[in-house]
């Protein structure tokens, strides 16, 4: 048992759902389900029971929840007190991230420049890019990393550009004749009804613009921020999704259709416009550009 595992348990209990907890924790649902199974095996009893669509704590689960909360509160208080000692006199840089991969890349960049900025400390804020953009414009955070498409009122530096493809499940009848290696316009597709999944606000805006251009409207947009959920759904259900061509290996039971003039998912850094760069932000951007080969969502 560790602090992360206790945090997972608390999140499942608060959200009353593995799906919602997985999205909040930026984990796959299968990984979180496996964690819960192992925890219950270790404890020798069930910690949750299902009540309709919700997970409800058992008597043992309530005892575990109370103890886990106390341990987490003590750990957080200890870290705050230690950080307060370590951070006396240090300037704070706040960086917005959209998920685990942007956090990993950002941490590498911060580590790369930290020796030159030992009088700075870095804190992270995690949210979707639309909300992070608002915080950048309000000068509440220093910068943010993620999708820079459609973000206005900020300056941006592009680190990666990923063309998107349409993945249609093999369970969608009528698509068997489509050649996945052939580039197509949306209006070349059979006029069939399918549900289109997407991974967030920016994906929806990209898809809206592309589909509108070719006069083709899917039935509904269903959003999931967990890519593994999207993969599993496309591999097992009559749905479609828009995703980077790099995701092809995760969806073996789908036709990958390369689009003519496909929308591109632009990833990068945004920061306040009309404002001189601080030495730290300038060094951070330069290091990110130098290291951008490892950047991606």
N, C-alpha and C positions, 0 to 999 in steps of 0.2 A: 504494500500500500504506500502511495506517495501523495504529495500535495496535488499533483495533476489529477490523479484518480479521484480524490475527494472532491475536487472541483467538478469533474465530470458527473459524479453522483448527484451533487447539489443541483447542477443544471438540469439533469433529467427530472429530478423531483419538482423543481420550480416550473419547468416547461410542461410537465405531465405528458411528455411525448418524446420518443427517441428521434423522430424526424426533426422536430423543432429544436431540440437540444443539439443535434448534430450540426444543423445550420448555424446555430449561435456559436458553437465551438469550432466551426470550420473543420469538422471531421466528417468522414463518411459514416452513414448510418450503420453499415455492416461492422465497421471498426468499433463504434460505440456500443452496439449490441453485443459484440464479442467481449468487450470490457465488462459490461454488466453481467453477462453469463459467468465470467471467471470470478467476479466479485461475489456473486451469490453462491457459487461453488465453494469459494474460500470461507464464506461465512456459514455455510451449511444450511441455508434457508433462503426463502424468497424474500426479496426486499420490496418488490412491487407486485401488484395484481392489476389486471386490466378491468376497467369499468367502462364499458362501451369503447370509445376511441381514446380514452385517457388512461394513463398509468397512475395508479394510486399507491401510496406507501402502505406496506403492511405494518403490524406492530413492531416487528424487528426493524423494518425500514425507517420508522420514525425515530427509534433509538439511534440507529446509524446516522440519520440526518442530523440529530441534535449534537452527537459527538463530532461528526465531520465539520459542522458549522463552527463549533468551539475551537477545533484545531486550526481551521482556516483563518478564523479571526485572530487567533494568537500568532500564527505564522505571518499574517499580513501586518500586524502591529509590530512584530519584531523587525521585519524588513523595513518598515517605514522609519523606525527609530534608528536602525543602522544606516539607511540611506540618508537620513537627515544629518548624521554625523559626517558621512563621506562627502556629501554634496554642499557643505558649508562653503559659501563664496563662489560656487560654480554657477555658470549661466545655463539656462535650460533651452534646449532645442526640441520642439515637438514636431514629430513627423507622422503624417497620416498614412496608413496602409490599408489595403482592401482584403487581405487574406494571408494565409501562411506563406505562400511563395513570395509575395512582395515583402513580407517581413524578413524572410531569409535573405533575399537580395539586399534589402536595406541594411540589415545587420552586417553583412559583408562589407558594404561601402563604409558604414560607420567605423567598423574595425580598421579599415584601410587608412582612414584619416585621423583616427583618434589620438595617435601619438603627438600630432601637431596641435591638437586642441584638448589637452588634458584638463583645461579649466572649464570645459563644457560637459554637461550631462545630457543624455538623449532619452526622451520618453516617447512612447508610441500611442497613437489613437487609432482604433480599428473601426471602420465604417464603410458603407458603400461610397463610391467615388462622387456621386452627386452631393451627398452630405459633406464629404471632405472638401469639395470645391467651395461650398458655402463657408466653411470654417477658414479656408485659406483666404478668401476674399474679405472676411471679417477680421483677419490678422489674428485668429485664435490659434492657428497652427502655422509652423514655418513653411512647410511644403507637404505634398502628398504624392504617393506613387500609385499608379493604376491606369485605367483607361482614360485617355485624354480627349477622346472624341466628344464633341458637343459641349465641352467645358468652356464657358465664356467668362470674361472678366478676370482672367488670369493669364500669366505667361506660361509657356510649356516647353519642355525639351523632350523630343521623341527618342525613346530608347529601343523600341521594337515595333514592328509592323507585321501583323499576322493576317493574311487573307482568310476569309471565312468560306466554308463550304456548306452545302445543304446535305444532311444525312437523313435519308428516308428509310424507316424500318422495312425489313423484308416482309413484315406482316401487313403492310399497306398494299392491298391488291392493285394491280395495274402498273406498278413501277418496275416489274421484272424486266421489261424491255429496255429500260433506260441504261445507257452505258456510262458507268461511273468515271471512265477516263475521258468522256466527251464533254466539252464545255457547252453549257446550255443557258439560255435565257429562262427566266421564270415562266414566261408565257409559252414556252415549248412543252411544259409539263402537262400531263393529263389533268383536266379540270376536276380534280377529286378533292374530297374533303379530308383534311388531316389536321391533327392537333400539333401545333408547333411549340416546342419547349425552348426556353432561352435562359441565359445565366445571369440576367440582371438588367438594369435600366439601360445601360449603354448598348448592350446587345439588342434590346427591344427597339431602340431608336435606329440602330443600323438596319435592322431587318424591316422596320416600318418604311424607311426611306427606300430601300431596295425593292421591296414588294410593290410599293406604290408606283415606283418608276415603271414597272412592267405590268401594272394593272392587275395584279393577282393578290387575292386576300385569303390567308389561311383562316380556318374556322375560329381559333382561339389562341391566345398566348397564355401559356402556363409557365410560371417562373419557378425556378429552383436554383439556389445558390450552391448546391452541392453537385459537383460534376459527376460523382459516382452515381447519384440518383438518376441523373440524366442518362448516363451510359446504360444503366440497368433498364430504364424505361424504354429506351429506343431499341434495345436488344430483345425486349420481350413483349412489346405492345405496338399497335398500329399508330405510331406517332412519328414525328420528324423533329429535327433540331438543327439549329445553326451553330457551328463550332469551327474552330481552327482546323486546318488540314492536318495539323500535328496530332489531333485527337483520333485519327482514323483507326489506329490499332486498338482503341478502347471500345469500338463499336463494330465488331465483326459481323453482326447480323443486320447491318444497314448498308444501303447503297450510298456511297459518297459521290455526290454530284458536284462537279466543279462548275462554278458559275462564271459566266462571261462578265468581265468587269466587276468582280466580287467586292462587296463591302470589306473594308479593312478595319481590324481591331487595333487601334493605335495605343501603345503602352508607353508611359513615360512619367515625367515629373511635372507637377504644376506648382506654381508659387505666385505670390502677389504681383500684379502688374504695376507699372509706373513706380517701382521702388528699387533703389540701389541694392544689389546683392550684398549681404553680410559676408565677411571672410569665410565663415563656416559654410554657409549655403553655396557660395561659389566653389569652395573646395569639394563639397559634397556632390554638386552637379558634375564637376570635372571628373571626379572619381567614378561616378555612375556611368558617364559616357565611356570612360576607359574600360569599364567592366561590363558593358551592356550585353556582351555576347551570352552571358549567363542569365539574362533577365527574361521573364515570361510569366504568364498566369497559368 
